[in-house]
Amino acid sequence: MVWIKNVGMLPAYVCDCCGFGYRDAGTAFECEAYCKGHKSCSMELAKKAVYRP
Ligand SMILES: [Zn+2]
């Protein structure tokens, strides 16, 4: 499940699988789908992350 975390003053959408946070919900859901399908993270998506665990 994607959840929302405040990063600085703005919310980020966090992928529950890898813990990376994104500025837009769509990317976070993409990441979650990728993580579940591949059991690892997409480097392309990780580049867009605004929050790293
Ligand atoms: Zn992920």
mmCIF file of the protein (N, C-alpha, C, O) and its ligand, coordinates in Angstrom:
data_MODEL
# 
_entry.id   MODEL 
# 
loop_
_entity.id 
_entity.type 
_entity.pdbx_number_of_molecules 
1 polymer     1 
2 non-polymer 1 
# 
_entity_poly.entity_id                      1 
_entity_poly.type                           'polypeptide(L)' 
_entity_poly.nstd_linkage                   no 
_entity_poly.nstd_monomer                   no 
_entity_poly.pdbx_seq_one_letter_code       MVWIKNVGMLPAYVCDCCGFGYRDAGTAFECEAYCKGHKSCSMELAKKAVYRP 
_entity_poly.pdbx_seq_one_letter_code_can   MVWIKNVGMLPAYVCDCCGFGYRDAGTAFECEAYCKGHKSCSMELAKKAVYRP 
_entity_poly.pdbx_strand_id                 A 
# 
loop_
_entity_poly_seq.entity_id 
_entity_poly_seq.num 
_entity_poly_seq.mon_id 
_entity_poly_seq.hetero 
1 1  MET n 
1 2  VAL n 
1 3  TRP n 
1 4  ILE n 
1 5  LYS n 
1 6  ASN n 
1 7  VAL n 
1 8  GLY n 
1 9  MET n 
1 10 LEU n 
1 11 PRO n 
1 12 ALA n 
1 13 TYR n 
1 14 VAL n 
1 15 CYS n 
1 16 ASP n 
1 17 CYS n 
1 18 CYS n 
1 19 GLY n 
1 20 PHE n 
1 21 GLY n 
1 22 TYR n 
1 23 ARG n 
1 24 ASP n 
1 25 ALA n 
1 26 GLY n 
1 27 THR n 
1 28 ALA n 
1 29 PHE n 
1 30 GLU n 
1 31 CYS n 
1 32 GLU n 
1 33 ALA n 
1 34 TYR n 
1 35 CYS n 
1 36 LYS n 
1 37 GLY n 
1 38 HIS n 
1 39 LYS n 
1 40 SER n 
1 41 CYS n 
1 42 SER n 
1 43 MET n 
1 44 GLU n 
1 45 LEU n 
1 46 ALA n 
1 47 LYS n 
1 48 LYS n 
1 49 ALA n 
1 50 VAL n 
1 51 TYR n 
1 52 ARG n 
1 53 PRO n 
# 
loop_
_struct_asym.id 
_struct_asym.entity_id 
A 1 
B 2 
# 
loop_
_chem_comp.id 
_chem_comp.type 
_chem_comp.mon_nstd_flag 
ALA 'L-peptide linking' y 
ARG 'L-peptide linking' y 
ASN 'L-peptide linking' y 
ASP 'L-peptide linking' y 
CYS 'L-peptide linking' y 
GLU 'L-peptide linking' y 
GLY 'peptide linking'   y 
HIS 'L-peptide linking' y 
ILE 'L-peptide linking' y 
LEU 'L-peptide linking' y 
LYS 'L-peptide linking' y 
MET 'L-peptide linking' y 
PHE 'L-peptide linking' y 
PRO 'L-peptide linking' y 
SER 'L-peptide linking' y 
THR 'L-peptide linking' y 
TRP 'L-peptide linking' y 
TYR 'L-peptide linking' y 
VAL 'L-peptide linking' y 
ZN  non-polymer         . 
# 
_pdbx_entity_nonpoly.entity_id   2 
_pdbx_entity_nonpoly.name        ? 
_pdbx_entity_nonpoly.comp_id     ZN 
# 
_pdbx_nonpoly_scheme.asym_id         B 
_pdbx_nonpoly_scheme.entity_id       2 
_pdbx_nonpoly_scheme.mon_id          ZN 
_pdbx_nonpoly_scheme.ndb_seq_num     1 
_pdbx_nonpoly_scheme.pdb_seq_num     101 
_pdbx_nonpoly_scheme.auth_seq_num    101 
_pdbx_nonpoly_scheme.pdb_mon_id      ZN 
_pdbx_nonpoly_scheme.auth_mon_id     ZN 
_pdbx_nonpoly_scheme.pdb_strand_id   A 
_pdbx_nonpoly_scheme.pdb_ins_code    . 
# 
loop_
_atom_site.group_PDB 
_atom_site.id 
_atom_site.type_symbol 
_atom_site.label_atom_id 
_atom_site.label_alt_id 
_atom_site.label_comp_id 
_atom_site.label_asym_id 
_atom_site.label_entity_id 
_atom_site.label_seq_id 
_atom_site.pdbx_PDB_ins_code 
_atom_site.Cartn_x 
_atom_site.Cartn_y 
_atom_site.Cartn_z 
_atom_site.occupancy 
_atom_site.B_iso_or_equiv 
_atom_site.pdbx_formal_charge 
_atom_site.auth_seq_id 
_atom_site.auth_comp_id 
_atom_site.auth_asym_id 
_atom_site.auth_atom_id 
_atom_site.pdbx_PDB_model_num 
ATOM   1   N  N  . MET A 1 1  ? 0.846  -1.203 0.000   1.00 0.00 ? 1   MET A N  1 
ATOM   2   C  CA . MET A 1 1  ? 0.000  0.000  0.000   1.00 0.00 ? 1   MET A CA 1 
ATOM   3   C  C  . MET A 1 1  ? 0.879  1.251  0.000   1.00 0.00 ? 1   MET A C  1 
ATOM   4   O  O  . MET A 1 1  ? 1.857  1.340  0.743   1.00 0.00 ? 1   MET A O  1 
ATOM   5   N  N  . VAL A 1 2  ? 0.514  2.207  -0.842  1.00 0.00 ? 2   VAL A N  1 
ATOM   6   C  CA . VAL A 1 2  ? 1.220  3.488  -0.851  1.00 0.00 ? 2   VAL A CA 1 
ATOM   7   C  C  . VAL A 1 2  ? 0.692  4.365  0.288   1.00 0.00 ? 2   VAL A C  1 
ATOM   8   O  O  . VAL A 1 2  ? -0.519 4.475  0.482   1.00 0.00 ? 2   VAL A O  1 
ATOM   9   N  N  . TRP A 1 3  ? 1.583  4.969  1.016   1.00 0.00 ? 3   TRP A N  1 
ATOM   10  C  CA . TRP A 1 3  ? 1.148  5.861  2.094   1.00 0.00 ? 3   TRP A CA 1 
ATOM   11  C  C  . TRP A 1 3  ? 1.816  7.219  1.944   1.00 0.00 ? 3   TRP A C  1 
ATOM   12  O  O  . TRP A 1 3  ? 2.759  7.385  1.171   1.00 0.00 ? 3   TRP A O  1 
ATOM   13  N  N  . ILE A 1 4  ? 1.312  8.177  2.692   1.00 0.00 ? 4   ILE A N  1 
ATOM   14  C  CA . ILE A 1 4  ? 1.786  9.552  2.546   1.00 0.00 ? 4   ILE A CA 1 
ATOM   15  C  C  . ILE A 1 4  ? 2.636  9.953  3.744   1.00 0.00 ? 4   ILE A C  1 
ATOM   16  O  O  . ILE A 1 4  ? 2.270  9.717  4.896   1.00 0.00 ? 4   ILE A O  1 
ATOM   17  N  N  . LYS A 1 5  ? 3.769  10.558 3.449   1.00 0.00 ? 5   LYS A N  1 
ATOM   18  C  CA . LYS A 1 5  ? 4.678  11.017 4.490   1.00 0.00 ? 5   LYS A CA 1 
ATOM   19  C  C  . LYS A 1 5  ? 5.065  12.445 4.166   1.00 0.00 ? 5   LYS A C  1 
ATOM   20  O  O  . LYS A 1 5  ? 5.266  12.787 3.001   1.00 0.00 ? 5   LYS A O  1 
ATOM   21  N  N  . ASN A 1 6  ? 5.169  13.269 5.173   1.00 0.00 ? 6   ASN A N  1 
ATOM   22  C  CA . ASN A 1 6  ? 5.601  14.637 4.921   1.00 0.00 ? 6   ASN A CA 1 
ATOM   23  C  C  . ASN A 1 6  ? 7.118  14.701 4.812   1.00 0.00 ? 6   ASN A C  1 
ATOM   24  O  O  . ASN A 1 6  ? 7.840  14.291 5.721   1.00 0.00 ? 6   ASN A O  1 
ATOM   25  N  N  . VAL A 1 7  ? 7.585  15.222 3.684   1.00 0.00 ? 7   VAL A N  1 
ATOM   26  C  CA . VAL A 1 7  ? 9.017  15.412 3.464   1.00 0.00 ? 7   VAL A CA 1 
ATOM   27  C  C  . VAL A 1 7  ? 9.237  16.908 3.343   1.00 0.00 ? 7   VAL A C  1 
ATOM   28  O  O  . VAL A 1 7  ? 8.816  17.526 2.365   1.00 0.00 ? 7   VAL A O  1 
ATOM   29  N  N  . GLY A 1 8  ? 9.885  17.481 4.321   1.00 0.00 ? 8   GLY A N  1 
ATOM   30  C  CA . GLY A 1 8  ? 9.995  18.924 4.350   1.00 0.00 ? 8   GLY A CA 1 
ATOM   31  C  C  . GLY A 1 8  ? 8.608  19.494 4.579   1.00 0.00 ? 8   GLY A C  1 
ATOM   32  O  O  . GLY A 1 8  ? 7.943  19.129 5.549   1.00 0.00 ? 8   GLY A O  1 
ATOM   33  N  N  . MET A 1 9  ? 8.165  20.373 3.712   1.00 0.00 ? 9   MET A N  1 
ATOM   34  C  CA . MET A 1 9  ? 6.850  20.980 3.857   1.00 0.00 ? 9   MET A CA 1 
ATOM   35  C  C  . MET A 1 9  ? 5.813  20.281 2.995   1.00 0.00 ? 9   MET A C  1 
ATOM   36  O  O  . MET A 1 9  ? 4.625  20.590 3.082   1.00 0.00 ? 9   MET A O  1 
ATOM   37  N  N  . LEU A 1 10 ? 6.251  19.339 2.160   1.00 0.00 ? 10  LEU A N  1 
ATOM   38  C  CA . LEU A 1 10 ? 5.349  18.750 1.180   1.00 0.00 ? 10  LEU A CA 1 
ATOM   39  C  C  . LEU A 1 10 ? 5.167  17.258 1.410   1.00 0.00 ? 10  LEU A C  1 
ATOM   40  O  O  . LEU A 1 10 ? 6.079  16.577 1.878   1.00 0.00 ? 10  LEU A O  1 
ATOM   41  N  N  . PRO A 1 11 ? 3.987  16.758 1.081   1.00 0.00 ? 11  PRO A N  1 
ATOM   42  C  CA . PRO A 1 11 ? 3.767  15.324 1.225   1.00 0.00 ? 11  PRO A CA 1 
ATOM   43  C  C  . PRO A 1 11 ? 4.462  14.538 0.115   1.00 0.00 ? 11  PRO A C  1 
ATOM   44  O  O  . PRO A 1 11 ? 4.582  15.006 -1.018  1.00 0.00 ? 11  PRO A O  1 
ATOM   45  N  N  . ALA A 1 12 ? 4.907  13.357 0.456   1.00 0.00 ? 12  ALA A N  1 
ATOM   46  C  CA . ALA A 1 12 ? 5.459  12.444 -0.538  1.00 0.00 ? 12  ALA A CA 1 
ATOM   47  C  C  . ALA A 1 12 ? 4.687  11.139 -0.432  1.00 0.00 ? 12  ALA A C  1 
ATOM   48  O  O  . ALA A 1 12 ? 4.247  10.750 0.650   1.00 0.00 ? 12  ALA A O  1 
ATOM   49  N  N  . TYR A 1 13 ? 4.529  10.476 -1.555  1.00 0.00 ? 13  TYR A N  1 
ATOM   50  C  CA . TYR A 1 13 ? 3.839  9.194  -1.593  1.00 0.00 ? 13  TYR A CA 1 
ATOM   51  C  C  . TYR A 1 13 ? 4.878  8.095  -1.511  1.00 0.00 ? 13  TYR A C  1 
ATOM   52  O  O  . TYR A 1 13 ? 5.751  7.987  -2.372  1.00 0.00 ? 13  TYR A O  1 
ATOM   53  N  N  . VAL A 1 14 ? 4.783  7.288  -0.481  1.00 0.00 ? 14  VAL A N  1 
ATOM   54  C  CA . VAL A 1 14 ? 5.833  6.321  -0.193  1.00 0.00 ? 14  VAL A CA 1 
ATOM   55  C  C  . VAL A 1 14 ? 5.400  4.917  -0.587  1.00 0.00 ? 14  VAL A C  1 
ATOM   56  O  O  . VAL A 1 14 ? 4.323  4.451  -0.215  1.00 0.00 ? 14  VAL A O  1 
ATOM   57  N  N  . CYS A 1 15 ? 6.263  4.256  -1.346  1.00 0.00 ? 15  CYS A N  1 
ATOM   58  C  CA . CYS A 1 15 ? 6.055  2.851  -1.698  1.00 0.00 ? 15  CYS A CA 1 
ATOM   59  C  C  . CYS A 1 15 ? 6.313  2.004  -0.463  1.00 0.00 ? 15  CYS A C  1 
ATOM   60  O  O  . CYS A 1 15 ? 7.366  2.116  0.164   1.00 0.00 ? 15  CYS A O  1 
ATOM   61  N  N  . ASP A 1 16 ? 5.362  1.167  -0.118  1.00 0.00 ? 16  ASP A N  1 
ATOM   62  C  CA . ASP A 1 16 ? 5.474  0.365  1.090   1.00 0.00 ? 16  ASP A CA 1 
ATOM   63  C  C  . ASP A 1 16 ? 6.505  -0.746 0.943   1.00 0.00 ? 16  ASP A C  1 
ATOM   64  O  O  . ASP A 1 16 ? 7.018  -1.247 1.944   1.00 0.00 ? 16  ASP A O  1 
ATOM   65  N  N  . CYS A 1 17 ? 6.814  -1.136 -0.282  1.00 0.00 ? 17  CYS A N  1 
ATOM   66  C  CA . CYS A 1 17 ? 7.747  -2.240 -0.508  1.00 0.00 ? 17  CYS A CA 1 
ATOM   67  C  C  . CYS A 1 17 ? 9.185  -1.816 -0.281  1.00 0.00 ? 17  CYS A C  1 
ATOM   68  O  O  . CYS A 1 17 ? 9.932  -2.488 0.431   1.00 0.00 ? 17  CYS A O  1 
ATOM   69  N  N  . CYS A 1 18 ? 9.574  -0.698 -0.887  1.00 0.00 ? 18  CYS A N  1 
ATOM   70  C  CA . CYS A 1 18 ? 10.980 -0.291 -0.814  1.00 0.00 ? 18  CYS A CA 1 
ATOM   71  C  C  . CYS A 1 18 ? 11.186 0.932  0.064   1.00 0.00 ? 18  CYS A C  1 
ATOM   72  O  O  . CYS A 1 18 ? 12.317 1.225  0.451   1.00 0.00 ? 18  CYS A O  1 
ATOM   73  N  N  . GLY A 1 19 ? 10.116 1.651  0.385   1.00 0.00 ? 19  GLY A N  1 
ATOM   74  C  CA . GLY A 1 19 ? 10.241 2.793  1.279   1.00 0.00 ? 19  GLY A CA 1 
ATOM   75  C  C  . GLY A 1 19 ? 10.627 4.092  0.598   1.00 0.00 ? 19  GLY A C  1 
ATOM   76  O  O  . GLY A 1 19 ? 10.791 5.110  1.271   1.00 0.00 ? 19  GLY A O  1 
ATOM   77  N  N  . PHE A 1 20 ? 10.776 4.086  -0.723  1.00 0.00 ? 20  PHE A N  1 
ATOM   78  C  CA . PHE A 1 20 ? 11.093 5.304  -1.446  1.00 0.00 ? 20  PHE A CA 1 
ATOM   79  C  C  . PHE A 1 20 ? 9.836  6.179  -1.545  1.00 0.00 ? 20  PHE A C  1 
ATOM   80  O  O  . PHE A 1 20 ? 8.721  5.681  -1.697  1.00 0.00 ? 20  PHE A O  1 
ATOM   81  N  N  . GLY A 1 21 ? 10.050 7.490  -1.456  1.00 0.00 ? 21  GLY A N  1 
ATOM   82  C  CA . GLY A 1 21 ? 8.924  8.413  -1.530  1.00 0.00 ? 21  GLY A CA 1 
ATOM   83  C  C  . GLY A 1 21 ? 8.970  9.231  -2.803  1.00 0.00 ? 21  GLY A C  1 
ATOM   84  O  O  . GLY A 1 21 ? 10.038 9.639  -3.258  1.00 0.00 ? 21  GLY A O  1 
ATOM   85  N  N  . TYR A 1 22 ? 7.789  9.470  -3.377  1.00 0.00 ? 22  TYR A N  1 
ATOM   86  C  CA . TYR A 1 22 ? 7.683  10.207 -4.635  1.00 0.00 ? 22  TYR A CA 1 
ATOM   87  C  C  . TYR A 1 22 ? 6.737  11.390 -4.480  1.00 0.00 ? 22  TYR A C  1 
ATOM   88  O  O  . TYR A 1 22 ? 5.836  11.382 -3.641  1.00 0.00 ? 22  TYR A O  1 
ATOM   89  N  N  . ARG A 1 23 ? 6.963  12.402 -5.304  1.00 0.00 ? 23  ARG A N  1 
ATOM   90  C  CA . ARG A 1 23 ? 6.138  13.597 -5.224  1.00 0.00 ? 23  ARG A CA 1 
ATOM   91  C  C  . ARG A 1 23 ? 4.741  13.345 -5.753  1.00 0.00 ? 23  ARG A C  1 
ATOM   92  O  O  . ARG A 1 23 ? 3.788  13.968 -5.285  1.00 0.00 ? 23  ARG A O  1 
ATOM   93  N  N  . ASP A 1 24 ? 4.595  12.459 -6.705  1.00 0.00 ? 24  ASP A N  1 
ATOM   94  C  CA . ASP A 1 24 ? 3.246  12.192 -7.213  1.00 0.00 ? 24  ASP A CA 1 
ATOM   95  C  C  . ASP A 1 24 ? 2.837  10.743 -6.945  1.00 0.00 ? 24  ASP A C  1 
ATOM   96  O  O  . ASP A 1 24 ? 3.652  9.822  -6.982  1.00 0.00 ? 24  ASP A O  1 
ATOM   97  N  N  . ALA A 1 25 ? 1.549  10.583 -6.677  1.00 0.00 ? 25  ALA A N  1 
ATOM   98  C  CA . ALA A 1 25 ? 1.024  9.280  -6.292  1.00 0.00 ? 25  ALA A CA 1 
ATOM   99  C  C  . ALA A 1 25 ? 1.206  8.255  -7.402  1.00 0.00 ? 25  ALA A C  1 
ATOM   100 O  O  . ALA A 1 25 ? 1.465  7.082  -7.134  1.00 0.00 ? 25  ALA A O  1 
ATOM   101 N  N  . GLY A 1 26 ? 1.068  8.704  -8.665  1.00 0.00 ? 26  GLY A N  1 
ATOM   102 C  CA . GLY A 1 26 ? 1.175  7.783  -9.788  1.00 0.00 ? 26  GLY A CA 1 
ATOM   103 C  C  . GLY A 1 26 ? 2.502  7.051  -9.809  1.00 0.00 ? 26  GLY A C  1 
ATOM   104 O  O  . GLY A 1 26 ? 2.548  5.843  -10.039 1.00 0.00 ? 26  GLY A O  1 
ATOM   105 N  N  . THR A 1 27 ? 3.584  7.783  -9.570  1.00 0.00 ? 27  THR A N  1 
ATOM   106 C  CA . THR A 1 27 ? 4.914  7.171  -9.572  1.00 0.00 ? 27  THR A CA 1 
ATOM   107 C  C  . THR A 1 27 ? 5.064  6.194  -8.416  1.00 0.00 ? 27  THR A C  1 
ATOM   108 O  O  . THR A 1 27 ? 5.693  5.145  -8.550  1.00 0.00 ? 27  THR A O  1 
ATOM   109 N  N  . ALA A 1 28 ? 4.478  6.553  -7.277  1.00 0.00 ? 28  ALA A N  1 
ATOM   110 C  CA . ALA A 1 28 ? 4.563  5.663  -6.114  1.00 0.00 ? 28  ALA A CA 1 
ATOM   111 C  C  . ALA A 1 28 ? 3.838  4.345  -6.392  1.00 0.00 ? 28  ALA A C  1 
ATOM   112 O  O  . ALA A 1 28 ? 4.323  3.275  -6.024  1.00 0.00 ? 28  ALA A O  1 
ATOM   113 N  N  . PHE A 1 29 ? 2.680  4.427  -7.039  1.00 0.00 ? 29  PHE A N  1 
ATOM   114 C  CA . PHE A 1 29 ? 1.945  3.202  -7.372  1.00 0.00 ? 29  PHE A CA 1 
ATOM   115 C  C  . PHE A 1 29 ? 2.697  2.383  -8.422  1.00 0.00 ? 29  PHE A C  1 
ATOM   116 O  O  . PHE A 1 29 ? 2.703  1.153  -8.371  1.00 0.00 ? 29  PHE A O  1 
ATOM   117 N  N  . GLU A 1 30 ? 3.325  3.066  -9.366  1.00 0.00 ? 30  GLU A N  1 
ATOM   118 C  CA . GLU A 1 30 ? 4.161  2.379  -10.359 1.00 0.00 ? 30  GLU A CA 1 
ATOM   119 C  C  . GLU A 1 30 ? 5.284  1.626  -9.664  1.00 0.00 ? 30  GLU A C  1 
ATOM   120 O  O  . GLU A 1 30 ? 5.575  0.473  -9.984  1.00 0.00 ? 30  GLU A O  1 
ATOM   121 N  N  . CYS A 1 31 ? 5.902  2.299  -8.713  1.00 0.00 ? 31  CYS A N  1 
ATOM   122 C  CA . CYS A 1 31 ? 7.009  1.704  -7.976  1.00 0.00 ? 31  CYS A CA 1 
ATOM   123 C  C  . CYS A 1 31 ? 6.526  0.475  -7.216  1.00 0.00 ? 31  CYS A C  1 
ATOM   124 O  O  . CYS A 1 31 ? 7.176  -0.570 -7.231  1.00 0.00 ? 31  CYS A O  1 
ATOM   125 N  N  . GLU A 1 32 ? 5.392  0.610  -6.559  1.00 0.00 ? 32  GLU A N  1 
ATOM   126 C  CA . GLU A 1 32 ? 4.877  -0.510 -5.791  1.00 0.00 ? 32  GLU A CA 1 
ATOM   127 C  C  . GLU A 1 32 ? 4.586  -1.713 -6.694  1.00 0.00 ? 32  GLU A C  1 
ATOM   128 O  O  . GLU A 1 32 ? 4.889  -2.856 -6.351  1.00 0.00 ? 32  GLU A O  1 
ATOM   129 N  N  . ALA A 1 33 ? 3.988  -1.423 -7.860  1.00 0.00 ? 33  ALA A N  1 
ATOM   130 C  CA . ALA A 1 33 ? 3.687  -2.498 -8.797  1.00 0.00 ? 33  ALA A CA 1 
ATOM   131 C  C  . ALA A 1 33 ? 4.979  -3.166 -9.268  1.00 0.00 ? 33  ALA A C  1 
ATOM   132 O  O  . ALA A 1 33 ? 5.051  -4.388 -9.392  1.00 0.00 ? 33  ALA A O  1 
ATOM   133 N  N  . TYR A 1 34 ? 5.999  -2.338 -9.528  1.00 0.00 ? 34  TYR A N  1 
ATOM   134 C  CA . TYR A 1 34 ? 7.285  -2.873 -9.985  1.00 0.00 ? 34  TYR A CA 1 
ATOM   135 C  C  . TYR A 1 34 ? 7.925  -3.715 -8.893  1.00 0.00 ? 34  TYR A C  1 
ATOM   136 O  O  . TYR A 1 34 ? 8.402  -4.822 -9.141  1.00 0.00 ? 34  TYR A O  1 
ATOM   137 N  N  . CYS A 1 35 ? 7.928  -3.171 -7.680  1.00 0.00 ? 35  CYS A N  1 
ATOM   138 C  CA . CYS A 1 35 ? 8.548  -3.878 -6.547  1.00 0.00 ? 35  CYS A CA 1 
ATOM   139 C  C  . CYS A 1 35 ? 7.897  -5.239 -6.342  1.00 0.00 ? 35  CYS A C  1 
ATOM   140 O  O  . CYS A 1 35 ? 8.588  -6.237 -6.132  1.00 0.00 ? 35  CYS A O  1 
ATOM   141 N  N  . LYS A 1 36 ? 6.573  -5.281 -6.401  1.00 0.00 ? 36  LYS A N  1 
ATOM   142 C  CA . LYS A 1 36 ? 5.869  -6.531 -6.178  1.00 0.00 ? 36  LYS A CA 1 
ATOM   143 C  C  . LYS A 1 36 ? 6.125  -7.512 -7.308  1.00 0.00 ? 36  LYS A C  1 
ATOM   144 O  O  . LYS A 1 36 ? 6.240  -8.716 -7.080  1.00 0.00 ? 36  LYS A O  1 
ATOM   145 N  N  . GLY A 1 37 ? 6.213  -6.996 -8.529  1.00 0.00 ? 37  GLY A N  1 
ATOM   146 C  CA . GLY A 1 37 ? 6.405  -7.857 -9.686  1.00 0.00 ? 37  GLY A CA 1 
ATOM   147 C  C  . GLY A 1 37 ? 7.824  -8.373 -9.829  1.00 0.00 ? 37  GLY A C  1 
ATOM   148 O  O  . GLY A 1 37 ? 8.047  -9.487 -10.302 1.00 0.00 ? 37  GLY A O  1 
ATOM   149 N  N  . HIS A 1 38 ? 8.800  -7.538 -9.406  1.00 0.00 ? 38  HIS A N  1 
ATOM   150 C  CA . HIS A 1 38 ? 10.196 -7.882 -9.654  1.00 0.00 ? 38  HIS A CA 1 
ATOM   151 C  C  . HIS A 1 38 ? 10.987 -8.217 -8.401  1.00 0.00 ? 38  HIS A C  1 
ATOM   152 O  O  . HIS A 1 38 ? 12.132 -8.662 -8.481  1.00 0.00 ? 38  HIS A O  1 
ATOM   153 N  N  . LYS A 1 39 ? 10.372 -8.002 -7.240  1.00 0.00 ? 39  LYS A N  1 
ATOM   154 C  CA . LYS A 1 39 ? 11.058 -8.225 -5.956  1.00 0.00 ? 39  LYS A CA 1 
ATOM   155 C  C  . LYS A 1 39 ? 12.313 -7.367 -5.842  1.00 0.00 ? 39  LYS A C  1 
ATOM   156 O  O  . LYS A 1 39 ? 13.239 -7.692 -5.099  1.00 0.00 ? 39  LYS A O  1 
ATOM   157 N  N  . SER A 1 40 ? 12.327 -6.277 -6.584  1.00 0.00 ? 40  SER A N  1 
ATOM   158 C  CA . SER A 1 40 ? 13.421 -5.318 -6.454  1.00 0.00 ? 40  SER A CA 1 
ATOM   159 C  C  . SER A 1 40 ? 12.933 -3.998 -7.015  1.00 0.00 ? 40  SER A C  1 
ATOM   160 O  O  . SER A 1 40 ? 11.841 -3.912 -7.577  1.00 0.00 ? 40  SER A O  1 
ATOM   161 N  N  . CYS A 1 41 ? 13.747 -2.977 -6.859  1.00 0.00 ? 41  CYS A N  1 
ATOM   162 C  CA . CYS A 1 41 ? 13.322 -1.642 -7.246  1.00 0.00 ? 41  CYS A CA 1 
ATOM   163 C  C  . CYS A 1 41 ? 13.730 -1.311 -8.675  1.00 0.00 ? 41  CYS A C  1 
ATOM   164 O  O  . CYS A 1 41 ? 14.718 -1.824 -9.200  1.00 0.00 ? 41  CYS A O  1 
ATOM   165 N  N  . SER A 1 42 ? 12.939 -0.442 -9.281  1.00 0.00 ? 42  SER A N  1 
ATOM   166 C  CA . SER A 1 42 ? 13.317 0.077  -10.589 1.00 0.00 ? 42  SER A CA 1 
ATOM   167 C  C  . SER A 1 42 ? 14.245 1.266  -10.402 1.00 0.00 ? 42  SER A C  1 
ATOM   168 O  O  . SER A 1 42 ? 13.903 2.229  -9.717  1.00 0.00 ? 42  SER A O  1 
ATOM   169 N  N  . MET A 1 43 ? 15.417 1.193  -11.013 1.00 0.00 ? 43  MET A N  1 
ATOM   170 C  CA . MET A 1 43 ? 16.368 2.293  -10.895 1.00 0.00 ? 43  MET A CA 1 
ATOM   171 C  C  . MET A 1 43 ? 15.811 3.570  -11.527 1.00 0.00 ? 43  MET A C  1 
ATOM   172 O  O  . MET A 1 43 ? 16.059 4.677  -11.049 1.00 0.00 ? 43  MET A O  1 
ATOM   173 N  N  . GLU A 1 44 ? 15.055 3.391  -12.609 1.00 0.00 ? 44  GLU A N  1 
ATOM   174 C  CA . GLU A 1 44 ? 14.448 4.541  -13.282 1.00 0.00 ? 44  GLU A CA 1 
ATOM   175 C  C  . GLU A 1 44 ? 13.502 5.275  -12.342 1.00 0.00 ? 44  GLU A C  1 
ATOM   176 O  O  . GLU A 1 44 ? 13.489 6.505  -12.297 1.00 0.00 ? 44  GLU A O  1 
ATOM   177 N  N  . LEU A 1 45 ? 12.713 4.514  -11.594 1.00 0.00 ? 45  LEU A N  1 
ATOM   178 C  CA . LEU A 1 45 ? 11.767 5.131  -10.669 1.00 0.00 ? 45  LEU A CA 1 
ATOM   179 C  C  . LEU A 1 45 ? 12.506 5.691  -9.455  1.00 0.00 ? 45  LEU A C  1 
ATOM   180 O  O  . LEU A 1 45 ? 12.158 6.759  -8.952  1.00 0.00 ? 45  LEU A O  1 
ATOM   181 N  N  . ALA A 1 46 ? 13.506 4.983  -8.996  1.00 0.00 ? 46  ALA A N  1 
ATOM   182 C  CA . ALA A 1 46 ? 14.242 5.418  -7.801  1.00 0.00 ? 46  ALA A CA 1 
ATOM   183 C  C  . ALA A 1 46 ? 14.888 6.781  -8.025  1.00 0.00 ? 46  ALA A C  1 
ATOM   184 O  O  . ALA A 1 46 ? 15.052 7.560  -7.086  1.00 0.00 ? 46  ALA A O  1 
ATOM   185 N  N  . LYS A 1 47 ? 15.251 7.063  -9.269  1.00 0.00 ? 47  LYS A N  1 
ATOM   186 C  CA . LYS A 1 47 ? 15.855 8.353  -9.601  1.00 0.00 ? 47  LYS A CA 1 
ATOM   187 C  C  . LYS A 1 47 ? 14.898 9.506  -9.308  1.00 0.00 ? 47  LYS A C  1 
ATOM   188 O  O  . LYS A 1 47 ? 15.321 10.622 -9.005  1.00 0.00 ? 47  LYS A O  1 
ATOM   189 N  N  . LYS A 1 48 ? 13.597 9.214  -9.404  1.00 0.00 ? 48  LYS A N  1 
ATOM   190 C  CA . LYS A 1 48 ? 12.616 10.261 -9.194  1.00 0.00 ? 48  LYS A CA 1 
ATOM   191 C  C  . LYS A 1 48 ? 12.240 10.410 -7.717  1.00 0.00 ? 48  LYS A C  1 
ATOM   192 O  O  . LYS A 1 48 ? 11.480 11.306 -7.350  1.00 0.00 ? 48  LYS A O  1 
ATOM   193 N  N  . ALA A 1 49 ? 12.764 9.547  -6.897  1.00 0.00 ? 49  ALA A N  1 
ATOM   194 C  CA . ALA A 1 49 ? 12.380 9.566  -5.489  1.00 0.00 ? 49  ALA A CA 1 
ATOM   195 C  C  . ALA A 1 49 ? 12.838 10.856 -4.810  1.00 0.00 ? 49  ALA A C  1 
ATOM   196 O  O  . ALA A 1 49 ? 13.946 11.340 -5.044  1.00 0.00 ? 49  ALA A O  1 
ATOM   197 N  N  . VAL A 1 50 ? 11.969 11.396 -3.972  1.00 0.00 ? 50  VAL A N  1 
ATOM   198 C  CA . VAL A 1 50 ? 12.329 12.587 -3.205  1.00 0.00 ? 50  VAL A CA 1 
ATOM   199 C  C  . VAL A 1 50 ? 12.655 12.213 -1.763  1.00 0.00 ? 50  VAL A C  1 
ATOM   200 O  O  . VAL A 1 50 ? 13.143 13.033 -0.986  1.00 0.00 ? 50  VAL A O  1 
ATOM   201 N  N  . TYR A 1 51 ? 12.375 10.960 -1.425  1.00 0.00 ? 51  TYR A N  1 
ATOM   202 C  CA . TYR A 1 51 ? 12.656 10.486 -0.073  1.00 0.00 ? 51  TYR A CA 1 
ATOM   203 C  C  . TYR A 1 51 ? 13.243 9.087  -0.162  1.00 0.00 ? 51  TYR A C  1 
ATOM   204 O  O  . TYR A 1 51 ? 12.726 8.225  -0.872  1.00 0.00 ? 51  TYR A O  1 
ATOM   205 N  N  . ARG A 1 52 ? 14.324 8.877  0.565   1.00 0.00 ? 52  ARG A N  1 
ATOM   206 C  CA . ARG A 1 52 ? 14.935 7.534  0.615   1.00 0.00 ? 52  ARG A CA 1 
ATOM   207 C  C  . ARG A 1 52 ? 15.035 7.108  2.062   1.00 0.00 ? 52  ARG A C  1 
ATOM   208 O  O  . ARG A 1 52 ? 15.446 7.898  2.912   1.00 0.00 ? 52  ARG A O  1 
ATOM   209 N  N  . PRO A 1 53 ? 14.674 5.896  2.352   1.00 0.00 ? 53  PRO A N  1 
ATOM   210 C  CA . PRO A 1 53 ? 14.676 5.426  3.752   1.00 0.00 ? 53  PRO A CA 1 
ATOM   211 C  C  . PRO A 1 53 ? 16.091 5.301  4.330   1.00 0.00 ? 53  PRO A C  1 
ATOM   212 O  O  . PRO A 1 53 ? 16.253 4.920  5.489   1.00 0.00 ? 53  PRO A O  1 
HETATM 213 ZN ZN . ZN  B 2 .  ? 9.018  0.501  -4.454  1.00 0.00 2 101 ZN  A ZN 1 
# 
